[in-house]
Amino acid sequence: MNNTTTTHKGDIVAVQMNSKEVWIHYQSPTGDSSDFGVLVMPCLTNEQAHDIAKRLGEKLGLDPQFYPSDI
């Protein structure tokens, strides 16, 4: 069985929490498969960014990355 995941233009492919920001990485809707963009969501605290990244990851089926990792 083949367990590969197909991504499409515009798909969200990663969620990162970096201090007080959540970074949402997406495939470019207009470029080729190597192009991507990042939306940056500013948050009030590290904890808020962590919670948002965690919830987004759960909803999208992605494993969020947390920086710093000690949150």
PDB file of N, CA, C and O in Angstrom, chain B, residues numbered from 101:
ATOM      1  N   MET B 101       0.847  -1.183   0.000  1.00  0.00           N
ATOM      2  CA  MET B 101       0.000   0.000   0.000  1.00  0.00           C
ATOM      3  C   MET B 101       0.886   1.237   0.000  1.00  0.00           C
ATOM      4  O   MET B 101       1.911   1.273   0.681  1.00  0.00           O
ATOM      5  N   ASN B 102       0.495   2.241  -0.756  1.00  0.00           N
ATOM      6  CA  ASN B 102       1.256   3.484  -0.878  1.00  0.00           C
ATOM      7  C   ASN B 102       0.665   4.510   0.088  1.00  0.00           C
ATOM      8  O   ASN B 102      -0.508   4.864  -0.032  1.00  0.00           O
ATOM      9  N   ASN B 103       1.467   4.996   1.051  1.00  0.00           N
ATOM     10  CA  ASN B 103       1.000   5.953   2.045  1.00  0.00           C
ATOM     11  C   ASN B 103       1.488   7.373   1.781  1.00  0.00           C
ATOM     12  O   ASN B 103       1.624   8.158   2.719  1.00  0.00           O
ATOM     13  N   THR B 104       1.751   7.712   0.544  1.00  0.00           N
ATOM     14  CA  THR B 104       2.222   9.061   0.245  1.00  0.00           C
ATOM     15  C   THR B 104       1.058  10.043   0.310  1.00  0.00           C
ATOM     16  O   THR B 104      -0.087   9.686   0.033  1.00  0.00           O
ATOM     17  N   THR B 105       1.361  11.264   0.675  1.00  0.00           N
ATOM     18  CA  THR B 105       0.367  12.317   0.750  1.00  0.00           C
ATOM     19  C   THR B 105       0.577  13.269  -0.415  1.00  0.00           C
ATOM     20  O   THR B 105       1.695  13.720  -0.667  1.00  0.00           O
ATOM     21  N   THR B 106      -0.486  13.566  -1.112  1.00  0.00           N
ATOM     22  CA  THR B 106      -0.416  14.503  -2.228  1.00  0.00           C
ATOM     23  C   THR B 106      -0.743  15.898  -1.719  1.00  0.00           C
ATOM     24  O   THR B 106      -1.747  16.098  -1.035  1.00  0.00           O
ATOM     25  N   THR B 107       0.108  16.863  -2.055  1.00  0.00           N
ATOM     26  CA  THR B 107      -0.196  18.244  -1.720  1.00  0.00           C
ATOM     27  C   THR B 107      -0.584  18.984  -2.992  1.00  0.00           C
ATOM     28  O   THR B 107      -0.120  18.670  -4.088  1.00  0.00           O
ATOM     29  N   HIS B 108      -1.431  19.955  -2.813  1.00  0.00           N
ATOM     30  CA  HIS B 108      -1.924  20.745  -3.936  1.00  0.00           C
ATOM     31  C   HIS B 108      -1.517  22.196  -3.742  1.00  0.00           C
ATOM     32  O   HIS B 108      -1.181  22.615  -2.635  1.00  0.00           O
ATOM     33  N   LYS B 109      -1.550  22.947  -4.811  1.00  0.00           N
ATOM     34  CA  LYS B 109      -1.239  24.368  -4.722  1.00  0.00           C
ATOM     35  C   LYS B 109      -2.138  25.019  -3.677  1.00  0.00           C
ATOM     36  O   LYS B 109      -3.352  24.814  -3.671  1.00  0.00           O
ATOM     37  N   GLY B 110      -1.532  25.799  -2.802  1.00  0.00           N
ATOM     38  CA  GLY B 110      -2.277  26.492  -1.763  1.00  0.00           C
ATOM     39  C   GLY B 110      -2.466  25.711  -0.475  1.00  0.00           C
ATOM     40  O   GLY B 110      -2.957  26.273   0.504  1.00  0.00           O
ATOM     41  N   ASP B 111      -2.090  24.415  -0.435  1.00  0.00           N
ATOM     42  CA  ASP B 111      -2.243  23.614   0.781  1.00  0.00           C
ATOM     43  C   ASP B 111      -1.344  24.116   1.901  1.00  0.00           C
ATOM     44  O   ASP B 111      -0.210  24.525   1.653  1.00  0.00           O
ATOM     45  N   ILE B 112      -1.843  24.088   3.127  1.00  0.00           N
ATOM     46  CA  ILE B 112      -1.007  24.347   4.300  1.00  0.00           C
ATOM     47  C   ILE B 112      -0.208  23.085   4.571  1.00  0.00           C
ATOM     48  O   ILE B 112      -0.775  22.002   4.714  1.00  0.00           O
ATOM     49  N   VAL B 113       1.122  23.225   4.641  1.00  0.00           N
ATOM     50  CA  VAL B 113       1.991  22.050   4.759  1.00  0.00           C
ATOM     51  C   VAL B 113       2.758  21.985   6.077  1.00  0.00           C
ATOM     52  O   VAL B 113       3.331  20.943   6.397  1.00  0.00           O
ATOM     53  N   ALA B 114       2.783  23.082   6.856  1.00  0.00           N
ATOM     54  CA  ALA B 114       3.493  23.058   8.137  1.00  0.00           C
ATOM     55  C   ALA B 114       2.987  24.191   9.021  1.00  0.00           C
ATOM     56  O   ALA B 114       2.551  25.239   8.545  1.00  0.00           O
ATOM     57  N   VAL B 115       3.064  23.939  10.333  1.00  0.00           N
ATOM     58  CA  VAL B 115       2.725  24.949  11.336  1.00  0.00           C
ATOM     59  C   VAL B 115       3.888  25.007  12.314  1.00  0.00           C
ATOM     60  O   VAL B 115       4.310  23.980  12.844  1.00  0.00           O
ATOM     61  N   GLN B 116       4.409  26.211  12.555  1.00  0.00           N
ATOM     62  CA  GLN B 116       5.502  26.411  13.502  1.00  0.00           C
ATOM     63  C   GLN B 116       5.123  27.483  14.499  1.00  0.00           C
ATOM     64  O   GLN B 116       4.455  28.459  14.158  1.00  0.00           O
ATOM     65  N   MET B 117       5.556  27.292  15.735  1.00  0.00           N
ATOM     66  CA  MET B 117       5.451  28.337  16.747  1.00  0.00           C
ATOM     67  C   MET B 117       6.867  28.800  17.009  1.00  0.00           C
ATOM     68  O   MET B 117       7.735  27.994  17.342  1.00  0.00           O
ATOM     69  N   ASN B 118       7.106  30.089  16.863  1.00  0.00           N
ATOM     70  CA  ASN B 118       8.435  30.652  17.077  1.00  0.00           C
ATOM     71  C   ASN B 118       8.273  31.836  18.020  1.00  0.00           C
ATOM     72  O   ASN B 118       7.870  32.923  17.606  1.00  0.00           O
ATOM     73  N   SER B 119       8.593  31.613  19.299  1.00  0.00           N
ATOM     74  CA  SER B 119       8.387  32.610  20.344  1.00  0.00           C
ATOM     75  C   SER B 119       6.932  33.049  20.348  1.00  0.00           C
ATOM     76  O   SER B 119       6.049  32.223  20.580  1.00  0.00           O
ATOM     77  N   LYS B 120       6.653  34.329  20.097  1.00  0.00           N
ATOM     78  CA  LYS B 120       5.283  34.830  20.156  1.00  0.00           C
ATOM     79  C   LYS B 120       4.640  34.938  18.776  1.00  0.00           C
ATOM     80  O   LYS B 120       3.811  35.817  18.542  1.00  0.00           O
ATOM     81  N   GLU B 121       5.022  34.042  17.862  1.00  0.00           N
ATOM     82  CA  GLU B 121       4.440  34.031  16.515  1.00  0.00           C
ATOM     83  C   GLU B 121       4.087  32.606  16.108  1.00  0.00           C
ATOM     84  O   GLU B 121       4.752  31.650  16.506  1.00  0.00           O
ATOM     85  N   VAL B 122       3.038  32.481  15.313  1.00  0.00           N
ATOM     86  CA  VAL B 122       2.710  31.217  14.663  1.00  0.00           C
ATOM     87  C   VAL B 122       2.989  31.413  13.176  1.00  0.00           C
ATOM     88  O   VAL B 122       2.486  32.349  12.555  1.00  0.00           O
ATOM     89  N   TRP B 123       3.798  30.515  12.616  1.00  0.00           N
ATOM     90  CA  TRP B 123       4.121  30.574  11.190  1.00  0.00           C
ATOM     91  C   TRP B 123       3.357  29.460  10.496  1.00  0.00           C
ATOM     92  O   TRP B 123       3.457  28.294  10.877  1.00  0.00           O
ATOM     93  N   ILE B 124       2.591  29.829   9.471  1.00  0.00           N
ATOM     94  CA  ILE B 124       1.791  28.871   8.715  1.00  0.00           C
ATOM     95  C   ILE B 124       2.395  28.782   7.313  1.00  0.00           C
ATOM     96  O   ILE B 124       2.316  29.735   6.537  1.00  0.00           O
ATOM     97  N   HIS B 125       2.988  27.650   6.996  1.00  0.00           N
ATOM     98  CA  HIS B 125       3.659  27.440   5.709  1.00  0.00           C
ATOM     99  C   HIS B 125       2.665  26.836   4.718  1.00  0.00           C
ATOM    100  O   HIS B 125       1.935  25.905   5.055  1.00  0.00           O
ATOM    101  N   TYR B 126       2.640  27.368   3.500  1.00  0.00           N
ATOM    102  CA  TYR B 126       1.723  26.850   2.491  1.00  0.00           C
ATOM    103  C   TYR B 126       2.418  26.746   1.134  1.00  0.00           C
ATOM    104  O   TYR B 126       3.348  27.495   0.834  1.00  0.00           O
ATOM    105  N   GLN B 127       1.944  25.801   0.325  1.00  0.00           N
ATOM    106  CA  GLN B 127       2.425  25.664  -1.047  1.00  0.00           C
ATOM    107  C   GLN B 127       1.933  26.876  -1.830  1.00  0.00           C
ATOM    108  O   GLN B 127       0.797  27.315  -1.650  1.00  0.00           O
ATOM    109  N   SER B 128       2.769  27.405  -2.681  1.00  0.00           N
ATOM    110  CA  SER B 128       2.379  28.567  -3.485  1.00  0.00           C
ATOM    111  C   SER B 128       1.197  28.208  -4.387  1.00  0.00           C
ATOM    112  O   SER B 128       1.226  27.185  -5.071  1.00  0.00           O
ATOM    113  N   PRO B 129       0.167  29.041  -4.391  1.00  0.00           N
ATOM    114  CA  PRO B 129      -0.951  28.766  -5.297  1.00  0.00           C
ATOM    115  C   PRO B 129      -0.630  29.084  -6.757  1.00  0.00           C
ATOM    116  O   PRO B 129      -1.387  28.706  -7.652  1.00  0.00           O
ATOM    117  N   THR B 130       0.490  29.778  -7.007  1.00  0.00           N
ATOM    118  CA  THR B 130       0.810  30.189  -8.384  1.00  0.00           C
ATOM    119  C   THR B 130       2.125  29.635  -8.901  1.00  0.00           C
ATOM    120  O   THR B 130       2.371  29.691 -10.106  1.00  0.00           O
ATOM    121  N   GLY B 131       2.989  29.096  -8.029  1.00  0.00           N
ATOM    122  CA  GLY B 131       4.305  28.628  -8.454  1.00  0.00           C
ATOM    123  C   GLY B 131       4.367  27.124  -8.600  1.00  0.00           C
ATOM    124  O   GLY B 131       3.345  26.438  -8.572  1.00  0.00           O
ATOM    125  N   ASP B 132       5.596  26.611  -8.758  1.00  0.00           N
ATOM    126  CA  ASP B 132       5.755  25.169  -8.856  1.00  0.00           C
ATOM    127  C   ASP B 132       5.852  24.559  -7.459  1.00  0.00           C
ATOM    128  O   ASP B 132       5.700  25.263  -6.461  1.00  0.00           O
ATOM    129  N   SER B 133       6.102  23.261  -7.386  1.00  0.00           N
ATOM    130  CA  SER B 133       6.050  22.544  -6.106  1.00  0.00           C
ATOM    131  C   SER B 133       7.145  22.960  -5.128  1.00  0.00           C
ATOM    132  O   SER B 133       7.051  22.660  -3.938  1.00  0.00           O
ATOM    133  N   SER B 134       8.186  23.647  -5.612  1.00  0.00           N
ATOM    134  CA  SER B 134       9.247  24.073  -4.693  1.00  0.00           C
ATOM    135  C   SER B 134       8.969  25.458  -4.096  1.00  0.00           C
ATOM    136  O   SER B 134       9.674  25.886  -3.181  1.00  0.00           O
ATOM    137  N   ASP B 135       7.964  26.152  -4.597  1.00  0.00           N
ATOM    138  CA  ASP B 135       7.618  27.479  -4.074  1.00  0.00           C
ATOM    139  C   ASP B 135       6.689  27.351  -2.885  1.00  0.00           C
ATOM    140  O   ASP B 135       5.804  26.496  -2.868  1.00  0.00           O
ATOM    141  N   PHE B 136       6.891  28.207  -1.884  1.00  0.00           N
ATOM    142  CA  PHE B 136       5.998  28.214  -0.741  1.00  0.00           C
ATOM    143  C   PHE B 136       5.939  29.620  -0.165  1.00  0.00           C
ATOM    144  O   PHE B 136       6.749  30.483  -0.503  1.00  0.00           O
ATOM    145  N   GLY B 137       4.978  29.830   0.700  1.00  0.00           N
ATOM    146  CA  GLY B 137       4.843  31.098   1.394  1.00  0.00           C
ATOM    147  C   GLY B 137       4.650  30.841   2.873  1.00  0.00           C
ATOM    148  O   GLY B 137       4.377  29.714   3.288  1.00  0.00           O
ATOM    149  N   VAL B 138       4.791  31.882   3.660  1.00  0.00           N
ATOM    150  CA  VAL B 138       4.618  31.777   5.106  1.00  0.00           C
ATOM    151  C   VAL B 138       3.739  32.926   5.575  1.00  0.00           C
ATOM    152  O   VAL B 138       4.033  34.093   5.319  1.00  0.00           O
ATOM    153  N   LEU B 139       2.668  32.586   6.256  1.00  0.00           N
ATOM    154  CA  LEU B 139       1.833  33.578   6.921  1.00  0.00           C
ATOM    155  C   LEU B 139       2.297  33.650   8.369  1.00  0.00           C
ATOM    156  O   LEU B 139       2.482  32.613   9.005  1.00  0.00           O
ATOM    157  N   VAL B 140       2.487  34.848   8.900  1.00  0.00           N
ATOM    158  CA  VAL B 140       2.947  35.021  10.273  1.00  0.00           C
ATOM    159  C   VAL B 140       1.810  35.621  11.098  1.00  0.00           C
ATOM    160  O   VAL B 140       1.281  36.684  10.775  1.00  0.00           O
ATOM    161  N   MET B 141       1.447  34.912  12.174  1.00  0.00           N
ATOM    162  CA  MET B 141       0.396  35.368  13.081  1.00  0.00           C
ATOM    163  C   MET B 141       1.040  35.819  14.394  1.00  0.00           C
ATOM    164  O   MET B 141       1.504  34.975  15.161  1.00  0.00           O
ATOM    165  N   PRO B 142       1.080  37.116  14.672  1.00  0.00           N
ATOM    166  CA  PRO B 142       1.637  37.581  15.944  1.00  0.00           C
ATOM    167  C   PRO B 142       0.675  37.248  17.089  1.00  0.00           C
ATOM    168  O   PRO B 142      -0.543  37.337  16.936  1.00  0.00           O
ATOM    169  N   CYS B 143       1.235  36.865  18.230  1.00  0.00           N
ATOM    170  CA  CYS B 143       0.450  36.527  19.415  1.00  0.00           C
ATOM    171  C   CYS B 143       0.923  37.380  20.593  1.00  0.00           C
ATOM    172  O   CYS B 143       1.977  38.013  20.532  1.00  0.00           O
ATOM    173  N   LEU B 144       0.135  37.386  21.656  1.00  0.00           N
ATOM    174  CA  LEU B 144       0.478  38.192  22.832  1.00  0.00           C
ATOM    175  C   LEU B 144       1.563  37.543  23.686  1.00  0.00           C
ATOM    176  O   LEU B 144       2.394  38.241  24.267  1.00  0.00           O
ATOM    177  N   THR B 145       1.561  36.194  23.766  1.00  0.00           N
ATOM    178  CA  THR B 145       2.518  35.482  24.607  1.00  0.00           C
ATOM    179  C   THR B 145       2.996  34.222  23.905  1.00  0.00           C
ATOM    180  O   THR B 145       2.394  33.783  22.924  1.00  0.00           O
ATOM    181  N   ASN B 146       4.081  33.641  24.409  1.00  0.00           N
ATOM    182  CA  ASN B 146       4.566  32.354  23.908  1.00  0.00           C
ATOM    183  C   ASN B 146       3.502  31.273  24.104  1.00  0.00           C
ATOM    184  O   ASN B 146       3.288  30.432  23.230  1.00  0.00           O
ATOM    185  N   GLU B 147       2.842  31.308  25.258  1.00  0.00           N
ATOM    186  CA  GLU B 147       1.844  30.287  25.572  1.00  0.00           C
ATOM    187  C   GLU B 147       0.664  30.357  24.601  1.00  0.00           C
ATOM    188  O   GLU B 147       0.152  29.323  24.171  1.00  0.00           O
ATOM    189  N   GLN B 148       0.234  31.572  24.256  1.00  0.00           N
ATOM    190  CA  GLN B 148      -0.857  31.735  23.310  1.00  0.00           C
ATOM    191  C   GLN B 148      -0.449  31.187  21.936  1.00  0.00           C
ATOM    192  O   GLN B 148      -1.228  30.482  21.294  1.00  0.00           O
ATOM    193  N   ALA B 149       0.759  31.505  21.488  1.00  0.00           N
ATOM    194  CA  ALA B 149       1.251  31.007  20.203  1.00  0.00           C
ATOM    195  C   ALA B 149       1.318  29.479  20.213  1.00  0.00           C
ATOM    196  O   ALA B 149       0.960  28.834  19.228  1.00  0.00           O
ATOM    197  N   HIS B 150       1.773  28.907  21.317  1.00  0.00           N
ATOM    198  CA  HIS B 150       1.858  27.453  21.453  1.00  0.00           C
ATOM    199  C   HIS B 150       0.473  26.825  21.321  1.00  0.00           C
ATOM    200  O   HIS B 150       0.294  25.855  20.584  1.00  0.00           O
ATOM    201  N   ASP B 151      -0.505  27.381  22.037  1.00  0.00           N
ATOM    202  CA  ASP B 151      -1.859  26.829  22.002  1.00  0.00           C
ATOM    203  C   ASP B 151      -2.476  26.921  20.615  1.00  0.00           C
ATOM    204  O   ASP B 151      -3.125  25.979  20.160  1.00  0.00           O
ATOM    205  N   ILE B 152      -2.279  28.049  19.939  1.00  0.00           N
ATOM    206  CA  ILE B 152      -2.825  28.220  18.593  1.00  0.00           C
ATOM    207  C   ILE B 152      -2.163  27.252  17.621  1.00  0.00           C
ATOM    208  O   ILE B 152      -2.851  26.611  16.827  1.00  0.00           O
ATOM    209  N   ALA B 153      -0.840  27.137  17.672  1.00  0.00           N
ATOM    210  CA  ALA B 153      -0.126  26.210  16.779  1.00  0.00           C
ATOM    211  C   ALA B 153      -0.584  24.774  17.020  1.00  0.00           C
ATOM    212  O   ALA B 153      -0.765  24.007  16.075  1.00  0.00           O
ATOM    213  N   LYS B 154      -0.769  24.421  18.275  1.00  0.00           N
ATOM    214  CA  LYS B 154      -1.207  23.062  18.607  1.00  0.00           C
ATOM    215  C   LYS B 154      -2.605  22.791  18.042  1.00  0.00           C
ATOM    216  O   LYS B 154      -2.843  21.740  17.446  1.00  0.00           O
ATOM    217  N   ARG B 155      -3.530  23.742  18.230  1.00  0.00           N
ATOM    218  CA  ARG B 155      -4.894  23.557  17.716  1.00  0.00           C
ATOM    219  C   ARG B 155      -4.915  23.512  16.185  1.00  0.00           C
ATOM    220  O   ARG B 155      -5.611  22.680  15.602  1.00  0.00           O
ATOM    221  N   LEU B 156      -4.162  24.393  15.535  1.00  0.00           N
ATOM    222  CA  LEU B 156      -4.093  24.368  14.067  1.00  0.00           C
ATOM    223  C   LEU B 156      -3.544  23.031  13.570  1.00  0.00           C
ATOM    224  O   LEU B 156      -4.082  22.430  12.641  1.00  0.00           O
ATOM    225  N   GLY B 157      -2.467  22.580  14.205  1.00  0.00           N
ATOM    226  CA  GLY B 157      -1.881  21.302  13.816  1.00  0.00           C
ATOM    227  C   GLY B 157      -2.875  20.161  13.939  1.00  0.00           C
ATOM    228  O   GLY B 157      -2.966  19.314  13.051  1.00  0.00           O
ATOM    229  N   GLU B 158      -3.623  20.137  15.039  1.00  0.00           N
ATOM    230  CA  GLU B 158      -4.620  19.080  15.242  1.00  0.00           C
ATOM    231  C   GLU B 158      -5.705  19.131  14.172  1.00  0.00           C
ATOM    232  O   GLU B 158      -6.089  18.097  13.626  1.00  0.00           O
ATOM    233  N   LYS B 159      -6.196  20.324  13.872  1.00  0.00           N
ATOM    234  CA  LYS B 159      -7.263  20.468  12.873  1.00  0.00           C
ATOM    235  C   LYS B 159      -6.798  20.094  11.470  1.00  0.00           C
ATOM    236  O   LYS B 159      -7.576  19.571  10.672  1.00  0.00           O
ATOM    237  N   LEU B 160      -5.526  20.363  11.170  1.00  0.00           N
ATOM    238  CA  LEU B 160      -4.994  20.122   9.822  1.00  0.00           C
ATOM    239  C   LEU B 160      -4.282  18.788   9.683  1.00  0.00           C
ATOM    240  O   LEU B 160      -3.842  18.435   8.589  1.00  0.00           O
ATOM    241  N   GLY B 161      -4.162  18.039  10.775  1.00  0.00           N
ATOM    242  CA  GLY B 161      -3.452  16.764  10.722  1.00  0.00           C
ATOM    243  C   GLY B 161      -1.952  16.930  10.568  1.00  0.00           C
ATOM    244  O   GLY B 161      -1.287  16.081   9.975  1.00  0.00           O
ATOM    245  N   LEU B 162      -1.414  18.029  11.103  1.00  0.00           N
ATOM    246  CA  LEU B 162       0.020  18.307  11.021  1.00  0.00           C
ATOM    247  C   LEU B 162       0.635  18.261  12.415  1.00  0.00           C
ATOM    248  O   LEU B 162      -0.050  18.506  13.408  1.00  0.00           O
ATOM    249  N   ASP B 163       1.907  17.952  12.485  1.00  0.00           N
ATOM    250  CA  ASP B 163       2.631  17.933  13.746  1.00  0.00           C
ATOM    251  C   ASP B 163       3.358  19.273  13.895  1.00  0.00           C
ATOM    252  O   ASP B 163       4.395  19.478  13.264  1.00  0.00           O
ATOM    253  N   PRO B 164       2.831  20.192  14.722  1.00  0.00           N
ATOM    254  CA  PRO B 164       3.468  21.511  14.837  1.00  0.00           C
ATOM    255  C   PRO B 164       4.880  21.426  15.396  1.00  0.00           C
ATOM    256  O   PRO B 164       5.206  20.525  16.168  1.00  0.00           O
ATOM    257  N   GLN B 165       5.706  22.377  14.994  1.00  0.00           N
ATOM    258  CA  GLN B 165       7.062  22.516  15.518  1.00  0.00           C
ATOM    259  C   GLN B 165       7.081  23.713  16.442  1.00  0.00           C
ATOM    260  O   GLN B 165       6.501  24.755  16.134  1.00  0.00           O
ATOM    261  N   PHE B 166       7.760  23.563  17.593  1.00  0.00           N
ATOM    262  CA  PHE B 166       7.764  24.615  18.609  1.00  0.00           C
ATOM    263  C   PHE B 166       9.180  25.110  18.866  1.00  0.00           C
ATOM    264  O   PHE B 166      10.071  24.315  19.166  1.00  0.00           O
ATOM    265  N   TYR B 167       9.392  26.421  18.750  1.00  0.00           N
ATOM    266  CA  TYR B 167      10.676  27.059  19.031  1.00  0.00           C
ATOM    267  C   TYR B 167      10.410  28.267  19.932  1.00  0.00           C
ATOM    268  O   TYR B 167       9.648  29.127  19.492  1.00  0.00           O
ATOM    269  N   PRO B 168      10.927  28.419  21.087  1.00  0.00           N
ATOM    270  CA  PRO B 168      11.795  27.429  21.742  1.00  0.00           C
ATOM    271  C   PRO B 168      11.000  26.203  22.145  1.00  0.00           C
ATOM    272  O   PRO B 168       9.789  26.282  22.350  1.00  0.00           O
ATOM    273  N   SER B 169      11.667  25.085  22.257  1.00  0.00           N
ATOM    274  CA  SER B 169      10.991  23.812  22.494  1.00  0.00           C
ATOM    275  C   SER B 169      10.652  23.584  23.953  1.00  0.00           C
ATOM    276  O   SER B 169      10.073  22.547  24.280  1.00  0.00           O
ATOM    277  N   ASP B 170      10.985  24.500  24.843  1.00  0.00           N
ATOM    278  CA  ASP B 170      10.741  24.294  26.268  1.00  0.00           C
ATOM    279  C   ASP B 170       9.402  24.839  26.739  1.00  0.00           C
ATOM    280  O   ASP B 170       9.167  24.908  27.945  1.00  0.00           O
ATOM    281  N   ILE B 171       8.533  25.222  25.845  1.00  0.00           N
ATOM    282  CA  ILE B 171       7.218  25.768  26.224  1.00  0.00           C
ATOM    283  C   ILE B 171       6.321  24.621  26.644  1.00  0.00           C
ATOM    284  O   ILE B 171       5.165  24.841  27.004  1.00  0.00           O
TER     285      ILE B 171
END
